[in-house]
Structures are given as C-alpha cells and as structure tokens.
Amino acid sequence: MNAFAVYALFAAGIILLIRFGDIFVDSSSYFARATGIPEFVVGATVVSFGTTLPEMIVSSMAAYDARKLAQAGIYEKAIDKIGMSVGNGIGSVTANTALILALSMVFMPVKISDKAFRKKAFILISGVVVLWFVTAFTGELRIWGSAALTVIFVVFMAENIISSKNARDTVEDIPEKDGRTFAVNIIKLIAGAVGIMTGSHLLVEYGSRIAFSLGVPESVVGITAVAVGTSLPELVTTLNAVIKKQPTLSAGNIIGANIIDTALILPVSSFIYSGSLPVSRQNIALDFPLCILATLIAVVPVIINKRFFRIQGILLLAVYSIYIAAVCVT
C-alpha cells in the first residue's frame, strides 16, 4: 500500500471518531435523561464501554498474537507483542487522565458534587494501585492478580447499579420516551459505537504503519501512539461533552474507561496469553507509578473539594509531556 493511502486511511479514522463520537454522546445523554439515570453513571458505563472497545480489541489481539508467537518459539517477537498489549492498556489510562481529562479541567473546571464520582474515584485508585502491587514482585500479571482486578471490576459494576437505582427518582427534564424516539436513539447508540470502533481501528492500524515507517520501536508505539490512538474516542467524547456543557458525562466516561482498562482489559489479555502475562521493568518502574501519580492528581482534589481546578489540568499536561519524553528517550 502506498504512502498516500496509508495517510488517507489514517485521516478517515479521525473523521469517523469525531463524527460518531458526537452521535454517541447525544444518544447516551438521551438515555441518561429518559431512564432517570444520572449522566455520570451513564458516562461511566455505556459510554465507557463503547469508547474502550478499541483498547479491548487492540490489547486482546496483541495478547493472542503473542501467545501464537510464544508457542512457535519466537519469544523475542512475542515479548514485543506483550509490550503492545500491556502498554496499550496502561498507556490508555494515563492518556485518558493526564491528557484527556486534563483538557476537560483546563477548559471547564466545574463542580462535581455527584457522590458517584467519589465512589468511582476510590475504585479507580484501588485498581491502579492493585495492578502495580500484583506485578511489582513477580514481573507478571498472574491468575491471582487478575482475580483481584476482576473483583474490583465487579465492585465497579455493582456500584453503578446501586447508584442508578438510588438516583432514578431525582433526575429532572426527562425527554419523550415514545417508541420512535427510543428506537432512533438505540440506532444512534449502536452506530456511534460501531463508528468509534471502526475509526479507532483505522487510526491505530495506519497510525502504527506511519510510526514504523519513521523507525519508532514497537514498545514505544504501544505506550504512546497506540495508547493515544485508542484513547481518541474518549478525547472526542470529552470534547463533545465539554462543547455541549455536559462535564459530568465527560468525567464519568474517563473514570469508567480507566477502571475498565485497568480491571478488565489487562486481566482479559492475561487470560488470552496463558493466564500469566509478563510485565516489563519499564511498566513496573515507570508506567504504573506514573499512572498512579496522574490518577491521584486528577481525583484527590475533587474528592476533597468537590470540583475540578484548572491548575490540575495544567499540572497533568506537564506531567504527561515529561512522561512521553522519558518514554521516547528510554
């Protein structure tokens, strides 16, 4: 395939993400109001699952490829693929927090009074700390570690169900719920998710080809280009939510996506590989601690003061810039 086609398909991925990200936010917002469930809860579940589909697909495929390579005795290449799988998962969490949520803080530093945020923030902190703890001493994500992360994911889903039941009667401005409107929004929701997934696939596939053509190592591609590429649905969703003045939907999407990336995608990748997923020294010494730091900067001030601050976003963007520079140098 010639260079023009590669760049054209890369651009097509961006266009699909922008357009269908807008559709996805609109339909998700409708269901948040139509069902009486707060937008934060919808953002942390429906929107988050839709926007994390790229991460799930990329990490799972990389883990599967690594397993096949290991079975064939091509261990060096298998390790590269594992790096892509793990790097995409944890790199997406860092990008979501220190880049995407940071932009939301800079442009819309608002109050977050929803109790659901604080609960999910504690779940997220638990997830990233447990991930680092269960891999730091063994250099692998083993079955017991995956089980611990899965428990955190189950707690997250249970908390969402409880939050939606408790808040159902407190939501105002409920829109029309006739059959036609409901069906149209179902179609928009599905189309949005499919469009996001397709756009992300094009972006990651051809973005990776561009990166490789420039001589960028595969391990760096996983933690940077692929992680940012698969996080673009969250970026588009966040920017659309900011434009539409729906900051709680944006925050809910990011928090939910990060919990899914940490507590579901990496255990799934571990299971696909062999039940025990090797983790590199860079992941343990740099990537995981940086992810924990970014998470704490993003959520602790909100837990205490019930609002985002612009300085948080600026600090997170600075931390992310330094981190990317360090990854590229190493």
C-alpha positions as CSV (number, residue, x, y, z in Angstrom):
1,M,0.0,0.0,0.0
2,N,1.4,3.4,-1.0
3,A,2.1,6.2,1.5
4,F,-0.9,8.3,0.3
5,A,-3.4,5.5,1.0
6,V,-1.9,5.0,4.5
7,Y,-2.2,8.7,5.4
8,A,-5.7,8.9,3.8
9,L,-7.0,5.9,5.9
10,F,-5.4,7.4,9.0
11,A,-7.3,10.7,8.3
12,A,-10.5,8.7,7.7
13,G,-10.2,7.2,11.2
14,I,-10.0,10.6,12.7
15,I,-13.1,11.8,10.8
16,L,-15.1,8.7,11.9
17,L,-14.1,9.2,15.5
18,I,-15.2,12.8,15.5
19,R,-18.5,12.3,13.8
20,F,-19.6,9.1,15.6
21,G,-18.3,10.3,18.9
22,D,-20.8,13.2,18.6
23,I,-23.6,10.8,17.8
24,F,-22.6,8.5,20.7
25,V,-22.7,11.4,23.2
26,D,-26.1,12.6,22.0
27,S,-27.7,9.2,22.3
28,S,-26.1,8.5,25.7
29,S,-27.3,11.8,27.0
30,Y,-30.8,10.9,25.9
31,F,-30.8,7.6,27.7
32,A,-29.4,9.3,30.8
33,R,-32.4,11.6,31.0
34,A,-35.0,9.2,29.6
35,T,-34.2,6.4,32.1
36,G,-33.8,8.8,35.0
37,I,-30.2,7.7,35.5
38,P,-27.6,10.4,36.2
39,E,-25.3,11.3,33.3
40,F,-22.3,10.5,35.3
41,V,-23.4,6.9,35.8
42,V,-24.3,6.6,32.1
43,G,-20.9,8.1,31.2
44,A,-19.1,5.6,33.5
45,T,-20.9,2.6,32.0
46,V,-22.5,2.8,28.5
47,V,-20.2,5.5,27.1
48,S,-17.1,4.0,28.8
49,F,-17.7,0.5,27.4
50,G,-18.2,2.0,23.9
51,T,-15.1,4.1,24.0
52,T,-12.9,1.4,25.5
53,L,-13.7,-1.1,22.7
54,P,-10.6,0.0,20.8
55,E,-8.3,-0.7,23.8
56,M,-10.0,-4.1,24.4
57,I,-9.6,-5.1,20.7
58,V,-6.0,-4.0,20.4
59,S,-4.8,-5.4,23.7
60,S,-6.6,-8.7,23.1
61,M,-5.3,-9.1,19.6
62,A,-1.8,-8.3,20.7
63,A,-2.0,-10.9,23.5
64,Y,-3.3,-13.5,21.1
65,D,-0.5,-12.8,18.6
66,A,2.0,-13.0,21.5
67,R,0.6,-16.4,22.5
68,K,0.9,-17.8,19.0
69,L,4.5,-16.4,18.6
70,A,5.5,-17.9,22.0
71,Q,4.1,-21.3,21.0
72,A,6.1,-21.1,17.8
73,G,9.2,-20.4,19.9
74,I,9.6,-16.8,18.6
75,Y,9.9,-15.4,22.1
76,E,11.6,-12.0,21.3
77,K,8.7,-11.1,19.0
78,A,6.2,-12.4,21.5
79,I,7.6,-10.1,24.1
80,D,7.2,-7.1,21.8
81,K,3.5,-8.0,21.3
82,I,3.0,-8.4,25.0
83,G,4.5,-4.9,25.4
84,M,2.0,-3.6,22.9
85,S,-0.9,-5.3,24.9
86,V,0.2,-4.1,28.4
87,G,1.5,-0.7,27.1
88,N,-1.8,0.0,25.3
89,G,-3.8,-0.8,28.4
90,I,-1.9,1.2,31.0
91,G,-0.9,3.9,28.5
92,S,-4.6,4.5,27.7
93,V,-5.3,5.0,31.4
94,T,-2.5,7.6,31.6
95,A,-3.5,9.3,28.4
96,N,-7.2,9.4,29.5
97,T,-6.2,11.0,32.8
98,A,-3.2,13.2,32.1
99,L,-4.2,14.3,28.6
100,I,-8.0,14.0,28.0
101,L,-9.4,14.6,31.5
102,A,-6.7,17.3,31.9
103,L,-8.1,19.2,28.9
104,S,-11.6,19.0,30.3
105,M,-10.2,20.5,33.6
106,V,-8.5,23.3,31.7
107,F,-11.5,24.3,29.6
108,M,-14.3,23.5,32.1
109,P,-13.1,23.5,35.7
110,V,-16.5,22.8,37.3
111,K,-18.1,21.5,40.5
112,I,-18.5,17.7,40.7
113,S,-21.0,17.2,43.6
114,D,-22.1,13.8,42.4
115,K,-21.4,11.2,45.1
116,A,-20.9,8.6,42.3
117,F,-17.7,10.4,41.3
118,R,-16.1,10.0,44.7
119,K,-17.0,6.3,44.9
120,K,-15.7,5.6,41.4
121,A,-12.6,7.6,42.1
122,F,-11.8,5.3,45.1
123,I,-12.4,2.3,42.9
124,L,-10.1,3.6,40.2
125,I,-7.3,4.4,42.8
126,S,-7.7,0.9,44.1
127,G,-7.4,-0.6,40.6
128,V,-4.2,1.2,39.6
129,V,-2.5,0.5,43.0
130,V,-3.5,-3.2,43.0
131,L,-2.3,-3.5,39.4
132,W,1.2,-2.2,40.4
133,F,1.2,-4.2,43.6
134,V,0.4,-7.6,42.0
135,T,3.0,-7.2,39.3
136,A,5.8,-5.4,41.1
137,F,7.2,-8.5,42.9
138,T,6.7,-11.2,40.3
139,G,7.1,-9.3,37.0
140,E,3.9,-10.9,35.8
141,L,0.1,-10.4,36.0
142,R,-0.7,-13.9,37.3
143,I,-4.1,-15.5,37.8
144,W,-4.5,-14.3,41.4
145,G,-3.6,-10.8,40.3
146,S,-6.2,-10.9,37.5
147,A,-8.7,-12.3,40.0
148,A,-8.1,-9.3,42.3
149,L,-8.6,-6.9,39.5
150,T,-11.7,-8.7,38.3
151,V,-13.2,-8.3,41.8
152,I,-12.6,-4.5,41.5
153,F,-14.4,-4.5,38.2
154,V,-17.4,-6.4,39.7
155,V,-17.5,-3.8,42.6
156,F,-17.5,-1.1,39.9
157,M,-20.4,-2.6,38.1
158,A,-22.3,-3.2,41.3
159,E,-21.8,0.4,42.4
160,N,-23.2,1.6,39.1
161,I,-26.3,-0.5,39.5
162,I,-26.8,0.8,43.1
163,S,-26.2,4.4,42.0
164,S,-28.7,4.2,39.2
165,K,-31.4,2.8,41.4
166,N,-30.8,5.4,44.1
167,A,-30.8,8.3,41.8
168,R,-33.6,7.3,39.4
169,D,-36.2,9.4,41.0
170,T,-34.1,12.6,41.4
171,V,-33.5,13.3,37.7
172,E,-35.4,16.1,36.0
173,D,-36.0,17.1,32.4
174,I,-37.0,13.6,31.3
175,P,-37.5,13.7,27.5
176,E,-40.1,12.0,25.3
177,K,-39.9,8.2,25.6
178,D,-42.2,7.2,22.6
179,G,-41.2,4.2,20.6
180,R,-39.9,6.0,17.6
181,T,-37.6,8.4,19.6
182,F,-36.3,5.4,21.7
183,A,-35.6,3.3,18.6
184,V,-33.8,6.2,16.8
185,N,-31.5,6.7,19.8
186,I,-30.9,3.0,20.1
187,I,-29.7,3.0,16.4
188,K,-27.6,6.1,17.1
189,L,-26.0,4.5,20.1
190,I,-25.1,1.4,18.2
191,A,-24.0,3.3,15.1
192,G,-21.9,5.6,17.3
193,A,-20.2,2.6,19.0
194,V,-19.5,0.9,15.6
195,G,-18.2,4.1,14.1
196,I,-15.9,4.7,17.0
197,M,-14.6,1.2,16.8
198,T,-14.0,1.4,13.0
199,G,-12.4,4.8,13.2
200,S,-10.1,3.6,16.0
201,H,-9.1,0.5,14.1
202,L,-8.2,2.6,11.1
203,L,-6.3,5.1,13.3
204,V,-4.3,2.5,15.2
205,E,-3.6,0.3,12.2
206,Y,-2.4,3.0,9.9
207,G,-1.0,5.2,12.6
208,S,1.2,2.3,13.6
209,R,2.3,1.9,10.0
210,I,3.3,5.5,9.8
211,A,5.2,5.2,13.1
212,F,7.0,2.1,12.0
213,S,7.9,3.8,8.7
214,L,9.6,6.5,10.8
215,G,11.6,4.0,12.7
216,V,9.8,4.1,16.0
217,P,10.2,0.9,18.1
218,E,7.1,-1.3,18.8
219,S,7.4,-0.9,22.6
220,V,7.3,2.9,22.3
221,V,4.4,2.7,19.8
222,G,2.3,0.7,22.3
223,I,2.7,3.1,25.2
224,T,2.4,6.3,23.0
225,A,0.9,6.1,19.5
226,V,-1.4,3.1,20.1
227,A,-2.4,4.2,23.6
228,V,-3.3,7.7,22.5
229,G,-4.9,6.4,19.3
230,T,-7.2,4.0,21.1
231,S,-8.0,6.8,23.6
232,L,-9.2,9.2,20.9
233,P,-12.8,8.0,21.4
234,E,-12.5,9.3,25.0
235,L,-11.0,12.5,23.7
236,V,-13.7,13.1,21.1
237,T,-16.4,12.1,23.6
238,T,-14.9,14.5,26.2
239,L,-14.5,17.4,23.8
240,N,-18.1,16.9,22.6
241,A,-19.3,16.7,26.2
242,V,-17.4,20.0,27.0
243,I,-18.9,21.7,24.0
244,K,-22.4,20.6,25.0
245,K,-21.7,21.6,28.6
246,Q,-22.1,18.1,30.0
247,P,-18.9,17.9,32.2
248,T,-20.3,15.1,34.4
249,L,-20.7,12.9,31.3
250,S,-17.1,13.6,30.4
251,A,-15.8,12.9,33.8
252,G,-17.9,9.7,34.1
253,N,-16.6,8.5,30.8
254,I,-13.0,8.9,31.7
255,I,-13.3,7.4,35.2
256,G,-15.3,4.5,33.9
257,A,-13.0,3.9,30.9
258,N,-9.9,3.9,33.2
259,I,-11.5,1.3,35.5
260,I,-12.4,-0.9,32.5
261,D,-8.8,-0.5,31.1
262,T,-7.2,-1.5,34.4
263,A,-9.6,-4.0,35.9
264,L,-11.0,-5.8,32.8
265,I,-8.8,-5.4,29.7
266,L,-5.5,-6.4,31.3
267,P,-6.9,-9.5,33.1
268,V,-8.6,-10.5,29.8
269,S,-5.2,-10.0,28.0
270,S,-3.6,-12.1,30.6
271,F,-6.1,-14.9,30.2
272,I,-5.8,-14.8,26.4
273,Y,-2.0,-15.1,26.6
274,S,-1.7,-18.0,29.0
275,G,-3.1,-16.9,32.4
276,S,0.2,-15.2,33.3
277,L,1.1,-12.0,31.4
278,P,4.8,-10.9,31.6
279,V,5.2,-7.2,32.6
280,S,8.4,-5.3,31.7
281,R,10.7,-3.4,34.1
282,Q,9.7,-0.2,32.4
283,N,6.0,-0.9,33.1
284,I,6.7,-1.6,36.8
285,A,9.3,1.2,37.4
286,L,7.9,4.0,35.2
287,D,4.5,3.4,33.6
288,F,2.5,2.0,36.5
289,P,3.8,4.6,39.1
290,L,3.2,7.4,36.6
291,C,-0.3,6.2,36.1
292,I,-0.9,6.2,39.9
293,L,0.5,9.7,40.2
294,A,-1.7,11.0,37.4
295,T,-4.8,9.4,38.9
296,L,-4.1,10.9,42.4
297,I,-3.5,14.4,40.9
298,A,-6.8,14.1,39.0
299,V,-9.1,12.7,41.6
300,V,-7.9,13.6,45.2
301,P,-8.5,17.3,44.9
302,V,-12.0,16.6,43.6
303,I,-12.7,14.1,46.4
304,I,-11.7,16.8,48.9
305,N,-13.1,20.0,47.3
306,K,-15.9,18.5,45.0
307,R,-14.6,20.4,42.0
308,F,-12.1,20.4,39.2
309,F,-9.4,23.0,39.2
310,R,-7.7,24.5,36.1
311,I,-4.3,24.1,37.8
312,Q,-4.9,20.3,38.0
313,G,-5.3,20.1,34.2
314,I,-2.2,22.2,33.6
315,L,-0.1,20.1,36.0
316,L,-1.4,16.8,34.5
317,L,-0.5,18.1,31.0
318,A,3.0,19.0,32.2
319,V,3.4,15.5,33.8
320,Y,2.2,13.8,30.7
321,S,4.6,15.7,28.5
322,I,7.6,14.8,30.7
323,Y,6.4,11.2,30.7
324,I,6.2,10.9,27.0
325,A,9.6,12.5,26.6
326,A,11.1,10.0,29.1
327,V,9.5,7.0,27.3
328,C,10.8,8.1,23.9
329,V,14.3,8.6,25.3
330,T,14.4,5.3,27.1
